[in-house]
Amino acid sequence: MSTNAESPIALVTGGSRGIGRAVVLLLASRGWRVAFTWNSSPESARAVAEECGDAALALPLDLADRSGPARVVAEVEDRLGPITGLVNNAGVLDSRLLAMSSDEIWDRVIDLNLGGVFRCCRAVLPRMIRRRKGAIVNLASLAAIHGVAGLTAYSAAKAGVLGLTRSLAREVGGRNVRVNAVVLGYVETSMTSDLGEAVREKLRRDESLRQGVSPEMAAAAVAHLLSDDSSSTTGQQLVVDAGTSG
Ligand SMILES: NC(=O)c1ccc[n+]([C@@H]2O[C@H](COP(=O)([O-])OP(=O)(O)OC[C@H]3O[C@@H](n4cnc5c(N)ncnc54)[C@H](OP(=O)(O)O)[C@@H]3O)[C@@H](O)[C@H]2O)c1
């Protein structure tokens, strides 16, 4: 589908790989103009932008950068127009035992996965509130609900994302801005490629649906929560885990 000046505009963090890439491609195919960020993979980002034709704009953003989100949001609105959808997808996994975790590691995992969501929401919200229009989708993990040994910092950050989602939905619902989360089970991406074979087999065994969860299925849930099909839904978490937690 081609885009025009009336096409809605989304900002997706971490669109260079994995689930974020699938979100960018799906939104572009559905007529959105999409800005997406990359951190360490400029080549992958360029390839994703090329796949979208003229529907995508790729910008660098390190979530550790305090002023980065405000700069990116301003540039996207200058170049494309008003952002109506924000997808907080970028994240990092760190797998180690709590007793072996330094303060620096703990702070980094919480800051990137939770602080980054806070800063991106803060950058875009005044504009959405002023226009009385917007939808935010935050990527969370089953680890926030079920607990996974070795992922304490990541689980805590993602549980924080769920709390942020519910409270922020209360804050901005009256201004017609929706905030929801997609809670994912195991998805095969570069984030999970370092998990050992035994761990991955166990994760797959826990799923009821043999197809598992692909990046494209995760993207479909994100697109649903961004779209007007879910215009009465806010403060919710949509679990996409092939039945793991069922
Ligand atoms: N895969 C799973 O099983 C799973 C399960 C539950 C939840 N999730 C969540 O889904 C989201 C996407 O995960 P994924 O599996 O697609 O991960 P991925 O393949 O590792 O991709 C991560 C993305 O985040 C970006 N990123 C990493 N560090 C960043 C930083 N410091 N600043 C800004 N951007 C940064 C990367 O950009 P560059 O490539 O440019 O570095 C990349 O685009 C994450 O929030 C993750 O926690 C994933």
Ligand as a Chemical Component Dictionary entry (heavy atoms), coordinates in Angstrom:
data_LIG
# 
_chem_comp.id                   LIG 
_chem_comp.type                 NON-POLYMER 
_chem_comp.pdbx_formal_charge   0 
_chem_comp.three_letter_code    LIG 
# 
loop_
_chem_comp_atom.comp_id 
_chem_comp_atom.atom_id 
_chem_comp_atom.alt_atom_id 
_chem_comp_atom.type_symbol 
_chem_comp_atom.charge 
_chem_comp_atom.model_Cartn_x 
_chem_comp_atom.model_Cartn_y 
_chem_comp_atom.model_Cartn_z 
_chem_comp_atom.pdbx_ordinal 
LIG N1  N1  N 0  12.672 -12.073 21.464 1  
LIG C1  C1  C 0  11.930 -12.440 22.484 2  
LIG O1  O1  O 0  11.766 -13.644 22.783 3  
LIG C2  C2  C 0  11.234 -11.400 23.329 4  
LIG C3  C3  C 0  10.373 -11.845 24.332 5  
LIG C4  C4  C 0  9.725  -10.918 25.120 6  
LIG C5  C5  C 0  9.902  -9.563  24.891 7  
LIG N2  N2  N 1  10.744 -9.151  23.915 8  
LIG C6  C6  C 0  10.921 -7.698  23.740 9  
LIG O2  O2  O 0  10.663 -7.338  22.405 10 
LIG C7  C7  C 0  11.488 -6.207  22.056 11 
LIG C8  C8  C 0  12.279 -6.504  20.790 12 
LIG O3  O3  O 0  13.101 -7.642  21.039 13 
LIG P1  P1  P 0  13.888 -8.413  19.874 14 
LIG O4  O4  O 0  13.879 -9.845  20.246 15 
LIG O5  O5  O -1 13.411 -8.001  18.531 16 
LIG O6  O6  O 0  15.370 -7.834  20.133 17 
LIG P2  P2  P 0  16.633 -7.694  19.146 18 
LIG O7  O7  O 0  16.493 -8.560  17.966 19 
LIG O8  O8  O 0  17.824 -7.844  20.028 20 
LIG O9  O9  O 0  16.540 -6.154  18.671 21 
LIG C9  C9  C 0  16.708 -5.154  19.615 22 
LIG C10 C10 C 0  16.466 -3.801  18.982 23 
LIG O10 O10 O 0  16.692 -2.799  19.996 24 
LIG C11 C11 C 0  17.701 -1.901  19.563 25 
LIG N3  N3  N 0  18.551 -1.513  20.690 26 
LIG C12 C12 C 0  19.348 -2.323  21.441 27 
LIG N4  N4  N 0  20.006 -1.595  22.357 28 
LIG C13 C13 C 0  19.623 -0.313  22.180 29 
LIG C14 C14 C 0  19.962 0.914   22.804 30 
LIG N5  N5  N 0  20.869 0.982   23.805 31 
LIG N6  N6  N 0  19.379 2.048   22.370 32 
LIG C15 C15 C 0  18.480 2.016   21.371 33 
LIG N7  N7  N 0  18.127 0.900   20.713 34 
LIG C16 C16 C 0  18.690 -0.255  21.125 35 
LIG C17 C17 C 0  18.495 -2.633  18.511 36 
LIG O11 O11 O 0  19.085 -1.692  17.626 37 
LIG P3  P3  P 0  20.482 -2.063  16.820 38 
LIG O12 O12 O 0  20.205 -3.318  16.060 39 
LIG O13 O13 O 0  20.709 -0.906  15.910 40 
LIG O14 O14 O 0  21.525 -2.215  17.861 41 
LIG C18 C18 C 0  17.415 -3.502  17.845 42 
LIG O15 O15 O 0  16.747 -2.763  16.853 43 
LIG C19 C19 C 0  12.366 -5.929  23.283 44 
LIG O16 O16 O 0  11.777 -4.919  24.075 45 
LIG C20 C20 C 0  12.337 -7.252  24.030 46 
LIG O17 O17 O 0  12.592 -7.109  25.394 47 
LIG C21 C21 C 0  11.416 -10.033 23.116 48 
# 
loop_
_chem_comp_bond.comp_id 
_chem_comp_bond.atom_id_1 
_chem_comp_bond.atom_id_2 
_chem_comp_bond.value_order 
_chem_comp_bond.pdbx_ordinal 
LIG N1  C1  SING 1  
LIG C1  O1  DOUB 2  
LIG C1  C2  SING 3  
LIG C2  C3  SING 4  
LIG C2  C21 DOUB 5  
LIG C3  C4  DOUB 6  
LIG C4  C5  SING 7  
LIG C5  N2  DOUB 8  
LIG N2  C6  SING 9  
LIG N2  C21 SING 10 
LIG C6  O2  SING 11 
LIG C6  C20 SING 12 
LIG O2  C7  SING 13 
LIG C7  C8  SING 14 
LIG C7  C19 SING 15 
LIG C8  O3  SING 16 
LIG O3  P1  SING 17 
LIG P1  O4  DOUB 18 
LIG P1  O5  SING 19 
LIG P1  O6  SING 20 
LIG O6  P2  SING 21 
LIG P2  O7  DOUB 22 
LIG P2  O8  SING 23 
LIG P2  O9  SING 24 
LIG O9  C9  SING 25 
LIG C9  C10 SING 26 
LIG C10 O10 SING 27 
LIG C10 C18 SING 28 
LIG O10 C11 SING 29 
LIG C11 N3  SING 30 
LIG C11 C17 SING 31 
LIG N3  C12 SING 32 
LIG N3  C16 SING 33 
LIG C12 N4  DOUB 34 
LIG N4  C13 SING 35 
LIG C13 C14 SING 36 
LIG C13 C16 DOUB 37 
LIG C14 N5  SING 38 
LIG C14 N6  DOUB 39 
LIG N6  C15 SING 40 
LIG C15 N7  DOUB 41 
LIG N7  C16 SING 42 
LIG C17 O11 SING 43 
LIG C17 C18 SING 44 
LIG O11 P3  SING 45 
LIG P3  O12 DOUB 46 
LIG P3  O13 SING 47 
LIG P3  O14 SING 48 
LIG C18 O15 SING 49 
LIG C19 O16 SING 50 
LIG C19 C20 SING 51 
LIG C20 O17 SING 52 
# 
